[in-house]
Amino acid sequence: MGDLELLLPGEADVLVRGLRCFQLREMGSGGWNQQHENLEKLNMQAILDATASQGEPIQELLVTHGKIPTLVEELIAVEMWKQKVFPVLCRLEDFKPQNTFPIYMVLHHEASIINLLETVFFHKEVCESAEDTILDLVDYCHRKLTLLVAQSGHGGPPEEEESQYGNPMQELQKQAELMEFEIALKALSVLRYITDCVDSLSLSTLSRMLSTHNLPCLLVELLEHSPWSRQEGGKRQQFERGRWQTVSPSEQQKLSKLDGQVWIALYNLLLSPEARARYCLTSFAKGQLLKLRAFLTDTLLDQLPNLTDLQGFLDHLALTEAQPPKKDLVLEQIPEIWERIERENRGKWQAIAKHQLRHVFSPSEQELRLQARRWAETYRLDVLEAVAPEQPRCAYCNAEASKRCSRCQNEWYCCRECQVKHWEKHGKACVPAAQGDRAK
């Protein structure tokens, strides 16, 4: 591991061995919270390991103990909780929590898991160790990217702005929307790493990616809409490292990481021998794929020289006849996690919400203080700063920052003036955070 360690090797082994799947009604409970904290520690340690480039024991432990399928099931379970139970909680008239942070932690759980998977799926053995759940993960990524395309067709991701709602649950819904955008971008990276293994994937997984979901055409739509880029005040901005950042004129021709992920995924899906043998190039697929030629500029090819092969493939495609849709009768595996969890809980969404209202999301002040202490111990500032990929940015103007809020220690500012201007928004989060820190 690197110089800064959050977990000793023995501790990491214990935490990985203890990972398990939870029922929907258990989310937010004491045992679930403990696993969430453990996942956050594993997540941060995995990033530290990858940054130090000195071996990655978290990834090795997850493979050795067969825990990648557990992470995939937990990911899909919390996704279903957000879709089926969270809206019911928001509609309950008798639920007016004084503190919504326990619910926020459940919403954030999905982001924690997808972030860990993004870090470890860089290694092909992780993809192989997912076994049959790779089908479920492919479906999960497809759902997220489809929503991302749909969202970009309606004005792009939601803005992170001061809430106009006095209702804490409505504010929480807004935070969930913002989080969903970042989760979808992480899902894109995970999908790209899966395509790196395309030649070793099962026939069922290939069929799911190429026929059921037609991922090449979906990726073309992502390039067209580029939801991680926007024009703001006459300046081009890109979403990187969790925030919108202005791109200087000299950097505007530089390929962004997310665009690069899409191009590499397309390269893998269209030029891999296994995938090419199974992808049916219908007239619709041909029309969509030929749109890529407009994006393959000399500047792009200089940055990703391998795309020259893709350019040649598209030139050949333009001269060939489209294929009729295939009607082969193929017996194949199908994803089962989403369907199984939905079947087990169908008709119980309101009962689950009311159970969690009474037993999970209405903690006493003492329970909140104890939990705040645990959160403070989990999110150590020295580790968070080591994990941060760059100099902190001002929360108000996005300039490089050197001053931190003295009360909560969470936000950074470049000057006193920006801190004062930002207080109206930051104050809502600062006071509860500071209170939780004092409870240590």
Order of alpha helices (4+ residues) and beta strands (2+ residues): alpha-alpha-alpha-alpha-alpha-alpha-alpha-alpha-alpha-alpha-alpha-beta-beta-beta-alpha-alpha-alpha-alpha-alpha-alpha-alpha-alpha-alpha-beta-beta-alpha
